[in-house]
């Protein structure tokens, strides 16, 4: 490289950056400047120029981000269904959204700069808006119903929320009003109420359907259960019918004035003495069979009654024994049930609903342990701390740990499609909760699943003791 010239060399490939001061050294001073100095100057100029380019790129990125942010805010304000109004501390409109323009029927240019009170219809609403500014220093305003002036001047009720707007130094800039037309809210509440009513009806239908499914399951077991006492009654009635014929023949002979010898012979041939001895046991057995039939039918009627049964005091032991027996008979299961129950467990509640719970728990145990060589179910109960505690433990494979938290969820089931609705345990859980009790599931350390049922014991009002 030769000697430097008297002029400042331009930056290679780039024009001189704007604003860069031009220093023109005198010719005699340039003679003493070496080549290294000029290279250093050019390098510094290149660094300054690169810094300027980076600053310009960063500035363009910030401008683009700002434009995107503004576009986003504008799109949000435009798409809002609620009305939005921003005013300064003097109560003059600064910003409105599309929903407010549609409500009032005015253009944005007509509203910006006007007093916010003019947007409201009626002197009362205007006075309330005027008082908002003074109250903003103390607390925001929520759910205040005011009347906006509609397109035709008619009042349109709107539920408003009003909050203060501050700058970075905490100085009050104005307020923001956000509201929704009350008519829309009322329509939404009406739709919500209708949806709630539909949900309640659907829930009742599901409860009824599940109960009828359980009832259908028990029909076979009940039929088998009824067969024994009915057959016993029928056999006794046939015997009584034969005895009636023999007694009629003997009484006819007496009324016809037959002699004592003939009567004695007839009495021996008709076995009247043995017949008279059999009458009392036959009648007692018939009454017992009829009462047994009556109890079975009564239990079935209680089970199939409406879900809102009146609360009564009943012996939980009887419900446990009857329900488990019916389920095993209905399913034809080989399950052996081991009992450990006290004589009485008086519980206050709906006997039919509690029976449905027990039927579901026993049916669940039958399904779980049905694949084992010797299915077994242990049902143990006791009274403790004012609660009737009942445990159902089967010897099946138990419950997968990942399913324990879902076991009482509606429609959750591990059974194949068509084998279960997933509602039995969920409905049982709800029934027990309504009775003030609890229902929990776990895996027993010795194997199998355990369901723990707790129900409040019935107590007398006089001494608080279990009757």
Steps between C-alpha positions, in 0.01 A plus 500: 500500500642849404489817705164631613347777300391834637132399489323276754448164332137396464375176655549230241173391344278727716405867492599717790260448794279802559598727784858381511723806554751572230848582617738622237856507632746742353735361235812549708349292782404212269861444402582391854204252522592139432309230314400323822318805619290515183414131531387557859287797394334295228433218748339738747284646226389148405407422862297820529322425177419143613363634828278739306372217282424280804322789669291557189410129478406493869291813456316344207434183705359708784283696262371176349429353846322820598285487187416133566411582860278785390335277239444231763344747745281639223383152398418415862305822552317449171401142576380569856128445547506711818497878463828677583540869577817686601484859621745750647492642851269779382244241387549542126497201268841392370442152360202279417460156345277366224242356744436847645469653154245234404309559823478878465486515119763777489837529324824508695568859391170610656583346837869580553537820703138518615404479870437139595177592681338584165511134401251410771125543500323646798615749761558232761748306283682821407535601865635155590763521226602844623551358851718216372810716470491605866448144617778355284765623746351277770372186326400365157132475409360154417168386351337841485198502271468818292301593191691577180331712237415269210483570129147635526560674833335227703674388824695174477592347841866399525682342794825699538833455675706816542872500594756783524784543251844618621830599340842363593531745789165402647314810392134461404448527125132416483280194512408193297139387476421144387144376488259252350138565402275359772272346240787283381582403858140402564498286188825337614358433848186355347706271276713398799192422707355295217826308462507437875143369495581276203807370683294420809243313291775308324657413833169370632454295184847351540430418863171339409653307209781365717254407771277319254806318365582382852137409554499293182810320624318404819186367335653158438629480857168612643313246286725225634457635852122510466484148364577333836231664719241492222564131438474438874170690520368320192587158645333585830188624323473173306532305827238721664271440204529120548444538872193712431346219293565245774363728769196569283432126467536448875278798588236384249484164679454676832216716363332192349480344847739209441564273793800530725657179369475621140639840600792338680577283199470800268721705730772233485476454121509872430776552759311789655719513810820527294331751273405720796856482629635610159264794459684740729850441347354520150330831574810638676720395211263655249494827694880496528539443126251774422679741733833411343353569158356828626841607641677421173245695297514789749877513470476500123240779513724710725788451260293604198340799672574860401845636580363762741373246754403636841770438759422209731695300757592154375738220594799510269579137579178384332572710191853358478387138525205535263687700232807274494283188488294636210803604295672164538179316406434732203848465353533127563838569657696242698609775739515405867406782737655516846302706752603687813203719593347621827138420576381855429638796307220761508548762227281797410446556130348361183497121524457463123795725418733333751395163360598624153844594636553156652379327184753699296785419741420127509456490122839671463659234723332220299635646175848552645546159663296302247811377317665357813473124572321557833340845503448634850354817648545607862234735634581634845318771692519673836369807679767751604496873581139541391563338161407168348824381336472228235789356297467293183819308419522263204784269399524630143800665333433837667489846344780641288671782690451742210123437514451552874445875462253447215301209639204721603505725192183488286525269196841367608521123463765240432244250373472421128260699285143389565586348840464812711390863488748636753215653703447246779782612732454866411130490589577303816754763605241775455233310694735440793606866506135611510453274803789674678735206459807410298611236252866422430690244293846351556708188446540264794861414596404132487354532150167598354303822506336653808205742501434674832146628555419731793150617588375696804325286757144592596476650849209587726431863573472432873840364593698488175542126524457242227150351541 
